[in-house]
Amino acid sequence: MTPIKSLVSSNRFQLISFLLILIAGSYLASVRYFIKDKSDFASFTDVDIDHIKTSVITADVRSVEIDKREAKVELRIYLAEELALNRRSDTPNEELRLISYSSNEEFVLKAKQPIRKILITLPLVGTITDYPFDTFQATLSLGFSKKISDLETVGIPLVLNMQSPIASYKLEFFEKPIEDFWVDRNTGNVERLIQVARTKSNQFVSVFIMVIMFCIGLTIILITTRILLYQKGIQAFELFFISILLLVLPALRNAQPGIPGFGVLSDYLSFFWALGLTAVSLLILLIYWHFFKEKAANPNKLG
């Protein structure tokens, strides 16, 4: 057999090839998920079907903080011509009011003053314990009106455009039925349901780390079983290495993107098992090394 054929058919070469293919596949998958998440951000636009020159609110989701259960949304208002001063869509010719029912805030847009960007906070509802497959929901509810008397206001017809160029979270905006759309637009009220979930790239990285942790725990318990069954010798540096793993595993666990505190789904699927298997193996090997180290080092001494 030629040296090349011998090398290709060897178990070592096949194992190295398998590991290289696994690493390359994981790398390409992570890049693919990241590119898809980056280009596929959520957005929708209400259509002004009857072509009335309507005021427009553009809402950009700027950040999502799962730990605080809130999302920051930036609002930009573009006024219809009949509401604008000298046709400037950012300056009202009379006082207007914008109410954020979601965050319980009211904003007064003063006459003849440019409208600044408005930042509101939406509360998120969901369970964080399902990480990395946790999902949350929020409701964006706005009211836009002008005052016609001391006791009466009238709603301003409104179109809502919304988008979210966030790479870490996948946002989906649910549109209302057409009947609700017309009611909202004519009364100056808009309400949209938002769903927030981890992106595929984040989930991929989290699952990859979970698999690594579980494999570490499984490998350590298999090594321990082999040592006990065949009464193999064990050195002090091997015990030291396993001890270091107990410190490395929490750091590896926290390397998952956006992971919350302990006790989430990923912990029960991988981290707790890996930590428990490693700790149990270390204790067993310490006992084995302490009481039977002479027999393990010299198996024929007492034979």
Secondary structure, 3 states (H helix, E strand, C coil): CCHHHHHHHCHHHHHHHHHHHHHHHHHHHHHHHHHHHHHCCEEEECCCCCCCCCEEEEEEEEEEECCCCEEEEEEEEECCHHHEECCEEEEECCCEEEEECCCCEEEEECCCCCCCCEEEEEECEECHHHCCCCEEEEEEEEEEEEECCCCCEEECCEEEEEEECCCCEEEEEECCCHHHHHHHHHHCEEEEEEEEEECHHHHHHHHHHHHHHHHHHHHHHHHHHHHHHHCCCCCHHHHHHHHHHHHHHHHHHHCCCCCCCCCCHHHHHHHHHHHHHHHHHHHHHHHHHHHHHHHHHCCCCCC
